[in-house]
């Protein structure tokens, strides 16, 4: 129930009223445990340093304060960076983890494919640089989302997923709905068809010309 309330609050804040067609939330316990453990250890040393500072050791006070601040920061990171959210709306795919977020417009996506974080994808991610979104789950399953940015450059985002095929299907379904069925309009019709469809009034005007 708490997770659900948290998800609802997140979507209200980040989607701006847009409806989520598909959502996936992954909590990484190893990430949380690691960051929380380091934070707790630093917190202990910070307490010792501050206690020494109270006794007159100003260096211990400074060190304790610094470690306390770092412990608090890592504690926050253990909460924010241990949860990955992937949301598909009618307009975009939202990727969010911690302070990192990427919004990819559906119209810019060229394809989305399931993949596994193996040596090949590790090399591709290193070759393509770290400026794009990349998260890996402990299961090493992910989705590669290929798209073009505003300048027309090809980009790729790697997002961890417990069910890559389901996420790919949701993205493809949303892209199909965005494109919609092709509707034949008058501009597609041959010239002679347009002439035959013209009203008598318009034909008479053409004759007077």
Secondary structure as GFF3:
##gff-version 3
##sequence-region A 1 209
A	DSSP	alpha_helix	2	15	.	.	.	ID=ss1
A	DSSP	beta_strand	22	27	.	.	.	ID=ss2
A	DSSP	alpha_helix	29	54	.	.	.	ID=ss3
A	DSSP	alpha_helix	58	80	.	.	.	ID=ss4
A	DSSP	beta_strand	83	88	.	.	.	ID=ss5
A	DSSP	beta_strand	92	97	.	.	.	ID=ss6
A	DSSP	beta_strand	100	105	.	.	.	ID=ss7
A	DSSP	three_ten_helix	106	108	.	.	.	ID=ss8
A	DSSP	beta_strand	109	116	.	.	.	ID=ss9
A	DSSP	alpha_helix	119	128	.	.	.	ID=ss10
A	DSSP	beta_strand	141	148	.	.	.	ID=ss11
A	DSSP	beta_strand	154	160	.	.	.	ID=ss12
A	DSSP	alpha_helix	164	179	.	.	.	ID=ss13
A	DSSP	three_ten_helix	186	188	.	.	.	ID=ss14
A	DSSP	alpha_helix	191	197	.	.	.	ID=ss15
A	DSSP	alpha_helix	200	208	.	.	.	ID=ss16
###
